[in-house]
Amino acid sequence: MTEAELKDLFDEIDADGDGRISIGELAQRFKAEGGQGHLRENVKEVMDQADANRDGVLDFAEFQTLLK
């Protein structure tokens, strides 16, 4: 995936357009992709893994690292 494609995906998930992906926005994406099983645990696990600065949201750099 190119950087431009990653940015498009990031912007798509960032529903409020603030330049950060919140846990709620990530959960909405998981849900839209059919992730019903252990949604809360899956989203929390992804956030814990990717949120390098522990501010509770993913910026674009953290998102890029997650998807590489």
PyMOL Python script that loads the backbone (N, CA, C, O; Angstrom):
from pymol import cmd

cmd.read_pdbstr("""\
ATOM      1  N   MET A   1       0.849  -1.171   0.000  1.00  0.00           N
ATOM      2  CA  MET A   1       0.000   0.000   0.000  1.00  0.00           C
ATOM      3  C   MET A   1       0.897   1.237   0.000  1.00  0.00           C
ATOM      4  O   MET A   1       1.838   1.340   0.787  1.00  0.00           O
ATOM      5  N   THR A   2       0.593   2.159  -0.884  1.00  0.00           N
ATOM      6  CA  THR A   2       1.391   3.381  -0.968  1.00  0.00           C
ATOM      7  C   THR A   2       1.043   4.322   0.182  1.00  0.00           C
ATOM      8  O   THR A   2       0.035   4.145   0.867  1.00  0.00           O
ATOM      9  N   GLU A   3       1.886   5.313   0.376  1.00  0.00           N
ATOM     10  CA  GLU A   3       1.619   6.292   1.429  1.00  0.00           C
ATOM     11  C   GLU A   3       0.319   7.048   1.148  1.00  0.00           C
ATOM     12  O   GLU A   3      -0.436   7.356   2.070  1.00  0.00           O
ATOM     13  N   ALA A   4       0.065   7.342  -0.114  1.00  0.00           N
ATOM     14  CA  ALA A   4      -1.177   8.040  -0.480  1.00  0.00           C
ATOM     15  C   ALA A   4      -2.398   7.173  -0.159  1.00  0.00           C
ATOM     16  O   ALA A   4      -3.412   7.678   0.323  1.00  0.00           O
ATOM     17  N   GLU A   5      -2.298   5.873  -0.427  1.00  0.00           N
ATOM     18  CA  GLU A   5      -3.401   4.961  -0.107  1.00  0.00           C
ATOM     19  C   GLU A   5      -3.607   4.855   1.402  1.00  0.00           C
ATOM     20  O   GLU A   5      -4.740   4.813   1.881  1.00  0.00           O
ATOM     21  N   LEU A   6      -2.497   4.810   2.148  1.00  0.00           N
ATOM     22  CA  LEU A   6      -2.590   4.787   3.606  1.00  0.00           C
ATOM     23  C   LEU A   6      -3.260   6.052   4.123  1.00  0.00           C
ATOM     24  O   LEU A   6      -4.098   5.992   5.023  1.00  0.00           O
ATOM     25  N   LYS A   7      -2.893   7.193   3.557  1.00  0.00           N
ATOM     26  CA  LYS A   7      -3.477   8.463   3.983  1.00  0.00           C
ATOM     27  C   LYS A   7      -4.976   8.501   3.670  1.00  0.00           C
ATOM     28  O   LYS A   7      -5.767   8.995   4.473  1.00  0.00           O
ATOM     29  N   ASP A   8      -5.359   7.983   2.515  1.00  0.00           N
ATOM     30  CA  ASP A   8      -6.783   7.921   2.166  1.00  0.00           C
ATOM     31  C   ASP A   8      -7.544   7.046   3.152  1.00  0.00           C
ATOM     32  O   ASP A   8      -8.635   7.408   3.592  1.00  0.00           O
ATOM     33  N   LEU A   9      -6.975   5.897   3.501  1.00  0.00           N
ATOM     34  CA  LEU A   9      -7.612   5.000   4.466  1.00  0.00           C
ATOM     35  C   LEU A   9      -7.694   5.661   5.832  1.00  0.00           C
ATOM     36  O   LEU A   9      -8.727   5.589   6.497  1.00  0.00           O
ATOM     37  N   PHE A  10      -6.615   6.305   6.253  1.00  0.00           N
ATOM     38  CA  PHE A  10      -6.597   7.020   7.528  1.00  0.00           C
ATOM     39  C   PHE A  10      -7.705   8.059   7.561  1.00  0.00           C
ATOM     40  O   PHE A  10      -8.458   8.144   8.530  1.00  0.00           O
ATOM     41  N   ASP A  11      -7.802   8.854   6.492  1.00  0.00           N
ATOM     42  CA  ASP A  11      -8.820   9.899   6.427  1.00  0.00           C
ATOM     43  C   ASP A  11     -10.229   9.322   6.436  1.00  0.00           C
ATOM     44  O   ASP A  11     -11.150   9.926   6.987  1.00  0.00           O
ATOM     45  N   GLU A  12     -10.392   8.164   5.831  1.00  0.00           N
ATOM     46  CA  GLU A  12     -11.693   7.501   5.820  1.00  0.00           C
ATOM     47  C   GLU A  12     -12.100   7.057   7.228  1.00  0.00           C
ATOM     48  O   GLU A  12     -13.263   7.191   7.610  1.00  0.00           O
ATOM     49  N   ILE A  13     -11.156   6.534   7.989  1.00  0.00           N
ATOM     50  CA  ILE A  13     -11.440   6.069   9.351  1.00  0.00           C
ATOM     51  C   ILE A  13     -11.613   7.252  10.298  1.00  0.00           C
ATOM     52  O   ILE A  13     -12.410   7.182  11.233  1.00  0.00           O
ATOM     53  N   ASP A  14     -10.882   8.329  10.068  1.00  0.00           N
ATOM     54  CA  ASP A  14     -10.937   9.547  10.894  1.00  0.00           C
ATOM     55  C   ASP A  14     -12.224  10.309  10.585  1.00  0.00           C
ATOM     56  O   ASP A  14     -12.202  11.327   9.892  1.00  0.00           O
ATOM     57  N   ALA A  15     -13.331   9.813  11.099  1.00  0.00           N
ATOM     58  CA  ALA A  15     -14.664  10.319  10.753  1.00  0.00           C
ATOM     59  C   ALA A  15     -14.855  11.799  11.061  1.00  0.00           C
ATOM     60  O   ALA A  15     -15.547  12.494  10.317  1.00  0.00           O
ATOM     61  N   ASP A  16     -14.257  12.295  12.139  1.00  0.00           N
ATOM     62  CA  ASP A  16     -14.462  13.705  12.492  1.00  0.00           C
ATOM     63  C   ASP A  16     -13.426  14.642  11.863  1.00  0.00           C
ATOM     64  O   ASP A  16     -13.501  15.860  12.027  1.00  0.00           O
ATOM     65  N   GLY A  17     -12.461  14.067  11.144  1.00  0.00           N
ATOM     66  CA  GLY A  17     -11.497  14.868  10.412  1.00  0.00           C
ATOM     67  C   GLY A  17     -10.508  15.642  11.252  1.00  0.00           C
ATOM     68  O   GLY A  17      -9.951  16.637  10.789  1.00  0.00           O
ATOM     69  N   ASP A  18     -10.274  15.201  12.492  1.00  0.00           N
ATOM     70  CA  ASP A  18      -9.360  15.946  13.364  1.00  0.00           C
ATOM     71  C   ASP A  18      -7.893  15.525  13.220  1.00  0.00           C
ATOM     72  O   ASP A  18      -7.025  16.028  13.934  1.00  0.00           O
ATOM     73  N   GLY A  19      -7.623  14.605  12.298  1.00  0.00           N
ATOM     74  CA  GLY A  19      -6.245  14.170  12.082  1.00  0.00           C
ATOM     75  C   GLY A  19      -5.784  13.097  13.037  1.00  0.00           C
ATOM     76  O   GLY A  19      -4.596  12.780  13.094  1.00  0.00           O
ATOM     77  N   ARG A  20      -6.721  12.530  13.795  1.00  0.00           N
ATOM     78  CA  ARG A  20      -6.402  11.459  14.749  1.00  0.00           C
ATOM     79  C   ARG A  20      -7.526  10.420  14.704  1.00  0.00           C
ATOM     80  O   ARG A  20      -8.689  10.760  14.488  1.00  0.00           O
ATOM     81  N   ILE A  21      -7.169   9.165  14.909  1.00  0.00           N
ATOM     82  CA  ILE A  21      -8.166   8.104  14.958  1.00  0.00           C
ATOM     83  C   ILE A  21      -8.383   7.734  16.418  1.00  0.00           C
ATOM     84  O   ILE A  21      -7.468   7.276  17.101  1.00  0.00           O
ATOM     85  N   SER A  22      -9.598   7.940  16.878  1.00  0.00           N
ATOM     86  CA  SER A  22      -9.951   7.595  18.256  1.00  0.00           C
ATOM     87  C   SER A  22     -10.341   6.122  18.334  1.00  0.00           C
ATOM     88  O   SER A  22     -10.542   5.461  17.315  1.00  0.00           O
ATOM     89  N   ILE A  23     -10.442   5.632  19.545  1.00  0.00           N
ATOM     90  CA  ILE A  23     -10.852   4.250  19.739  1.00  0.00           C
ATOM     91  C   ILE A  23     -12.276   4.034  19.203  1.00  0.00           C
ATOM     92  O   ILE A  23     -12.589   2.961  18.687  1.00  0.00           O
ATOM     93  N   GLY A  24     -13.127   5.046  19.328  1.00  0.00           N
ATOM     94  CA  GLY A  24     -14.484   4.957  18.798  1.00  0.00           C
ATOM     95  C   GLY A  24     -14.507   4.875  17.280  1.00  0.00           C
ATOM     96  O   GLY A  24     -15.269   4.096  16.707  1.00  0.00           O
ATOM     97  N   GLU A  25     -13.676   5.674  16.632  1.00  0.00           N
ATOM     98  CA  GLU A  25     -13.596   5.638  15.172  1.00  0.00           C
ATOM     99  C   GLU A  25     -13.045   4.302  14.696  1.00  0.00           C
ATOM    100  O   GLU A  25     -13.511   3.751  13.698  1.00  0.00           O
ATOM    101  N   LEU A  26     -12.057   3.784  15.408  1.00  0.00           N
ATOM    102  CA  LEU A  26     -11.494   2.493  15.047  1.00  0.00           C
ATOM    103  C   LEU A  26     -12.526   1.385  15.247  1.00  0.00           C
ATOM    104  O   LEU A  26     -12.621   0.470  14.429  1.00  0.00           O
ATOM    105  N   ALA A  27     -13.288   1.464  16.314  1.00  0.00           N
ATOM    106  CA  ALA A  27     -14.341   0.476  16.566  1.00  0.00           C
ATOM    107  C   ALA A  27     -15.385   0.512  15.460  1.00  0.00           C
ATOM    108  O   ALA A  27     -15.859  -0.534  15.016  1.00  0.00           O
ATOM    109  N   GLN A  28     -15.746   1.718  15.012  1.00  0.00           N
ATOM    110  CA  GLN A  28     -16.719   1.841  13.923  1.00  0.00           C
ATOM    111  C   GLN A  28     -16.203   1.154  12.671  1.00  0.00           C
ATOM    112  O   GLN A  28     -16.965   0.490  11.968  1.00  0.00           O
ATOM    113  N   ARG A  29     -14.909   1.307  12.385  1.00  0.00           N
ATOM    114  CA  ARG A  29     -14.319   0.671  11.204  1.00  0.00           C
ATOM    115  C   ARG A  29     -14.334  -0.845  11.343  1.00  0.00           C
ATOM    116  O   ARG A  29     -14.688  -1.551  10.398  1.00  0.00           O
ATOM    117  N   PHE A  30     -13.950  -1.352  12.516  1.00  0.00           N
ATOM    118  CA  PHE A  30     -13.970  -2.792  12.754  1.00  0.00           C
ATOM    119  C   PHE A  30     -15.385  -3.322  12.557  1.00  0.00           C
ATOM    120  O   PHE A  30     -15.588  -4.359  11.926  1.00  0.00           O
ATOM    121  N   LYS A  31     -16.353  -2.607  13.099  1.00  0.00           N
ATOM    122  CA  LYS A  31     -17.751  -3.016  13.005  1.00  0.00           C
ATOM    123  C   LYS A  31     -18.212  -3.024  11.547  1.00  0.00           C
ATOM    124  O   LYS A  31     -18.900  -3.950  11.116  1.00  0.00           O
ATOM    125  N   ALA A  32     -17.838  -2.009  10.800  1.00  0.00           N
ATOM    126  CA  ALA A  32     -18.210  -1.909   9.389  1.00  0.00           C
ATOM    127  C   ALA A  32     -17.596  -3.035   8.565  1.00  0.00           C
ATOM    128  O   ALA A  32     -18.161  -3.456   7.556  1.00  0.00           O
ATOM    129  N   GLU A  33     -16.446  -3.513   8.999  1.00  0.00           N
ATOM    130  CA  GLU A  33     -15.762  -4.602   8.302  1.00  0.00           C
ATOM    131  C   GLU A  33     -16.274  -5.974   8.748  1.00  0.00           C
ATOM    132  O   GLU A  33     -15.751  -7.001   8.315  1.00  0.00           O
ATOM    133  N   GLY A  34     -17.277  -5.994   9.596  1.00  0.00           N
ATOM    134  CA  GLY A  34     -17.858  -7.255  10.025  1.00  0.00           C
ATOM    135  C   GLY A  34     -17.289  -7.805  11.305  1.00  0.00           C
ATOM    136  O   GLY A  34     -17.566  -8.952  11.656  1.00  0.00           O
ATOM    137  N   GLY A  35     -16.502  -7.024  12.014  1.00  0.00           N
ATOM    138  CA  GLY A  35     -15.891  -7.489  13.262  1.00  0.00           C
ATOM    139  C   GLY A  35     -16.859  -7.396  14.421  1.00  0.00           C
ATOM    140  O   GLY A  35     -16.898  -6.381  15.117  1.00  0.00           O
ATOM    141  N   GLN A  36     -17.631  -8.428  14.635  1.00  0.00           N
ATOM    142  CA  GLN A  36     -18.627  -8.413  15.705  1.00  0.00           C
ATOM    143  C   GLN A  36     -18.188  -9.205  16.930  1.00  0.00           C
ATOM    144  O   GLN A  36     -18.558  -8.867  18.054  1.00  0.00           O
ATOM    145  N   GLY A  37     -17.406 -10.250  16.719  1.00  0.00           N
ATOM    146  CA  GLY A  37     -17.045 -11.179  17.782  1.00  0.00           C
ATOM    147  C   GLY A  37     -16.578 -10.536  19.071  1.00  0.00           C
ATOM    148  O   GLY A  37     -17.380 -10.303  19.976  1.00  0.00           O
ATOM    149  N   HIS A  38     -15.326 -10.253  19.161  1.00  0.00           N
ATOM    150  CA  HIS A  38     -14.729  -9.668  20.363  1.00  0.00           C
ATOM    151  C   HIS A  38     -14.289  -8.247  20.037  1.00  0.00           C
ATOM    152  O   HIS A  38     -13.124  -7.892  20.219  1.00  0.00           O
ATOM    153  N   LEU A  39     -15.213  -7.449  19.561  1.00  0.00           N
ATOM    154  CA  LEU A  39     -14.913  -6.112  19.057  1.00  0.00           C
ATOM    155  C   LEU A  39     -14.151  -5.265  20.061  1.00  0.00           C
ATOM    156  O   LEU A  39     -13.107  -4.703  19.728  1.00  0.00           O
ATOM    157  N   ARG A  40     -14.651  -5.166  21.272  1.00  0.00           N
ATOM    158  CA  ARG A  40     -14.008  -4.306  22.281  1.00  0.00           C
ATOM    159  C   ARG A  40     -12.568  -4.749  22.535  1.00  0.00           C
ATOM    160  O   ARG A  40     -11.663  -3.917  22.590  1.00  0.00           O
ATOM    161  N   GLU A  41     -12.355  -6.048  22.689  1.00  0.00           N
ATOM    162  CA  GLU A  41     -11.008  -6.553  22.953  1.00  0.00           C
ATOM    163  C   GLU A  41     -10.088  -6.313  21.760  1.00  0.00           C
ATOM    164  O   GLU A  41      -8.928  -5.938  21.932  1.00  0.00           O
ATOM    165  N   ASN A  42     -10.610  -6.531  20.541  1.00  0.00           N
ATOM    166  CA  ASN A  42      -9.794  -6.338  19.340  1.00  0.00           C
ATOM    167  C   ASN A  42      -9.367  -4.889  19.179  1.00  0.00           C
ATOM    168  O   ASN A  42      -8.203  -4.610  18.892  1.00  0.00           O
ATOM    169  N   VAL A  43     -10.293  -3.977  19.360  1.00  0.00           N
ATOM    170  CA  VAL A  43      -9.981  -2.559  19.210  1.00  0.00           C
ATOM    171  C   VAL A  43      -8.988  -2.123  20.280  1.00  0.00           C
ATOM    172  O   VAL A  43      -8.032  -1.408  19.979  1.00  0.00           O
ATOM    173  N   LYS A  44      -9.199  -2.537  21.506  1.00  0.00           N
ATOM    174  CA  LYS A  44      -8.284  -2.188  22.600  1.00  0.00           C
ATOM    175  C   LYS A  44      -6.887  -2.721  22.315  1.00  0.00           C
ATOM    176  O   LYS A  44      -5.896  -2.025  22.536  1.00  0.00           O
ATOM    177  N   GLU A  45      -6.808  -3.941  21.828  1.00  0.00           N
ATOM    178  CA  GLU A  45      -5.515  -4.549  21.525  1.00  0.00           C
ATOM    179  C   GLU A  45      -4.778  -3.765  20.430  1.00  0.00           C
ATOM    180  O   GLU A  45      -3.576  -3.521  20.538  1.00  0.00           O
ATOM    181  N   VAL A  46      -5.495  -3.378  19.394  1.00  0.00           N
ATOM    182  CA  VAL A  46      -4.883  -2.606  18.313  1.00  0.00           C
ATOM    183  C   VAL A  46      -4.409  -1.252  18.831  1.00  0.00           C
ATOM    184  O   VAL A  46      -3.297  -0.821  18.526  1.00  0.00           O
ATOM    185  N   MET A  47      -5.242  -0.591  19.602  1.00  0.00           N
ATOM    186  CA  MET A  47      -4.848   0.715  20.142  1.00  0.00           C
ATOM    187  C   MET A  47      -3.643   0.585  21.051  1.00  0.00           C
ATOM    188  O   MET A  47      -2.718   1.392  20.965  1.00  0.00           O
ATOM    189  N   ASP A  48      -3.633  -0.415  21.921  1.00  0.00           N
ATOM    190  CA  ASP A  48      -2.496  -0.607  22.821  1.00  0.00           C
ATOM    191  C   ASP A  48      -1.209  -0.858  22.037  1.00  0.00           C
ATOM    192  O   ASP A  48      -0.139  -0.381  22.413  1.00  0.00           O
ATOM    193  N   GLN A  49      -1.326  -1.603  20.957  1.00  0.00           N
ATOM    194  CA  GLN A  49      -0.168  -1.934  20.139  1.00  0.00           C
ATOM    195  C   GLN A  49       0.344  -0.724  19.363  1.00  0.00           C
ATOM    196  O   GLN A  49       1.554  -0.517  19.261  1.00  0.00           O
ATOM    197  N   ALA A  50      -0.563   0.067  18.823  1.00  0.00           N
ATOM    198  CA  ALA A  50      -0.175   1.116  17.885  1.00  0.00           C
ATOM    199  C   ALA A  50       0.041   2.493  18.512  1.00  0.00           C
ATOM    200  O   ALA A  50       0.784   3.303  17.957  1.00  0.00           O
ATOM    201  N   ASP A  51      -0.577   2.773  19.631  1.00  0.00           N
ATOM    202  CA  ASP A  51      -0.523   4.109  20.236  1.00  0.00           C
ATOM    203  C   ASP A  51       0.804   4.297  20.979  1.00  0.00           C
ATOM    204  O   ASP A  51       0.876   4.156  22.200  1.00  0.00           O
ATOM    205  N   ALA A  52       1.842   4.615  20.217  1.00  0.00           N
ATOM    206  CA  ALA A  52       3.203   4.674  20.762  1.00  0.00           C
ATOM    207  C   ALA A  52       3.369   5.719  21.856  1.00  0.00           C
ATOM    208  O   ALA A  52       4.097   5.488  22.821  1.00  0.00           O
ATOM    209  N   ASN A  53       2.706   6.861  21.722  1.00  0.00           N
ATOM    210  CA  ASN A  53       2.879   7.909  22.722  1.00  0.00           C
ATOM    211  C   ASN A  53       1.811   7.878  23.818  1.00  0.00           C
ATOM    212  O   ASN A  53       1.778   8.748  24.689  1.00  0.00           O
ATOM    213  N   ARG A  54       0.954   6.885  23.767  1.00  0.00           N
ATOM    214  CA  ARG A  54      -0.060   6.624  24.807  1.00  0.00           C
ATOM    215  C   ARG A  54      -0.989   7.811  25.066  1.00  0.00           C
ATOM    216  O   ARG A  54      -1.356   8.097  26.205  1.00  0.00           O
ATOM    217  N   ASP A  55      -1.362   8.500  23.969  1.00  0.00           N
ATOM    218  CA  ASP A  55      -2.294   9.616  24.141  1.00  0.00           C
ATOM    219  C   ASP A  55      -3.745   9.232  23.873  1.00  0.00           C
ATOM    220  O   ASP A  55      -4.634  10.083  23.916  1.00  0.00           O
ATOM    221  N   GLY A  56      -3.982   7.958  23.597  1.00  0.00           N
ATOM    222  CA  GLY A  56      -5.346   7.469  23.425  1.00  0.00           C
ATOM    223  C   GLY A  56      -5.905   7.578  22.020  1.00  0.00           C
ATOM    224  O   GLY A  56      -7.057   7.214  21.780  1.00  0.00           O
ATOM    225  N   VAL A  57      -5.099   8.078  21.082  1.00  0.00           N
ATOM    226  CA  VAL A  57      -5.507   8.189  19.688  1.00  0.00           C
ATOM    227  C   VAL A  57      -4.333   7.805  18.789  1.00  0.00           C
ATOM    228  O   VAL A  57      -3.182   7.777  19.225  1.00  0.00           O
ATOM    229  N   LEU A  58      -4.647   7.510  17.533  1.00  0.00           N
ATOM    230  CA  LEU A  58      -3.596   7.212  16.564  1.00  0.00           C
ATOM    231  C   LEU A  58      -3.414   8.397  15.637  1.00  0.00           C
ATOM    232  O   LEU A  58      -4.367   8.861  15.012  1.00  0.00           O
ATOM    233  N   ASP A  59      -2.186   8.885  15.550  1.00  0.00           N
ATOM    234  CA  ASP A  59      -1.895   9.885  14.529  1.00  0.00           C
ATOM    235  C   ASP A  59      -1.468   9.129  13.274  1.00  0.00           C
ATOM    236  O   ASP A  59      -1.381   7.901  13.290  1.00  0.00           O
ATOM    237  N   PHE A  60      -1.204   9.845  12.201  1.00  0.00           N
ATOM    238  CA  PHE A  60      -0.895   9.179  10.940  1.00  0.00           C
ATOM    239  C   PHE A  60       0.373   8.334  11.026  1.00  0.00           C
ATOM    240  O   PHE A  60       0.419   7.239  10.466  1.00  0.00           O
ATOM    241  N   ALA A  61       1.389   8.819  11.708  1.00  0.00           N
ATOM    242  CA  ALA A  61       2.643   8.065  11.837  1.00  0.00           C
ATOM    243  C   ALA A  61       2.414   6.741  12.562  1.00  0.00           C
ATOM    244  O   ALA A  61       2.959   5.714  12.157  1.00  0.00           O
ATOM    245  N   GLU A  62       1.620   6.753  13.620  1.00  0.00           N
ATOM    246  CA  GLU A  62       1.314   5.522  14.355  1.00  0.00           C
ATOM    247  C   GLU A  62       0.499   4.573  13.475  1.00  0.00           C
ATOM    248  O   GLU A  62       0.717   3.362  13.487  1.00  0.00           O
ATOM    249  N   PHE A  63      -0.434   5.132  12.721  1.00  0.00           N
ATOM    250  CA  PHE A  63      -1.254   4.338  11.813  1.00  0.00           C
ATOM    251  C   PHE A  63      -0.381   3.673  10.759  1.00  0.00           C
ATOM    252  O   PHE A  63      -0.560   2.491  10.464  1.00  0.00           O
ATOM    253  N   GLN A  64       0.563   4.418  10.189  1.00  0.00           N
ATOM    254  CA  GLN A  64       1.478   3.865   9.194  1.00  0.00           C
ATOM    255  C   GLN A  64       2.269   2.698   9.781  1.00  0.00           C
ATOM    256  O   GLN A  64       2.399   1.649   9.149  1.00  0.00           O
ATOM    257  N   THR A  65       2.788   2.882  10.972  1.00  0.00           N
ATOM    258  CA  THR A  65       3.565   1.826  11.624  1.00  0.00           C
ATOM    259  C   THR A  65       2.719   0.589  11.850  1.00  0.00           C
ATOM    260  O   THR A  65       3.194  -0.532  11.669  1.00  0.00           O
ATOM    261  N   LEU A  66       1.480   0.783  12.242  1.00  0.00           N
ATOM    262  CA  LEU A  66       0.560  -0.328  12.491  1.00  0.00           C
ATOM    263  C   LEU A  66       0.346  -1.154  11.230  1.00  0.00           C
ATOM    264  O   LEU A  66       0.307  -2.383  11.296  1.00  0.00           O
ATOM    265  N   LEU A  67       0.208  -0.506  10.098  1.00  0.00           N
ATOM    266  CA  LEU A  67      -0.132  -1.215   8.868  1.00  0.00           C
ATOM    267  C   LEU A  67       1.058  -1.685   8.065  1.00  0.00           C
ATOM    268  O   LEU A  67       0.883  -2.302   7.014  1.00  0.00           O
ATOM    269  N   LYS A  68       2.265  -1.410   8.530  1.00  0.00           N
ATOM    270  CA  LYS A  68       3.454  -1.878   7.812  1.00  0.00           C
ATOM    271  C   LYS A  68       3.811  -3.268   8.224  1.00  0.00           C
ATOM    272  O   LYS A  68       4.786  -3.829   7.725  1.00  0.00           O
TER     273      LYS A  68
END
""", "prot")
cmd.dss("prot")
cmd.show_as("cartoon", "prot")
cmd.util.cbc("prot")
cmd.orient("prot")
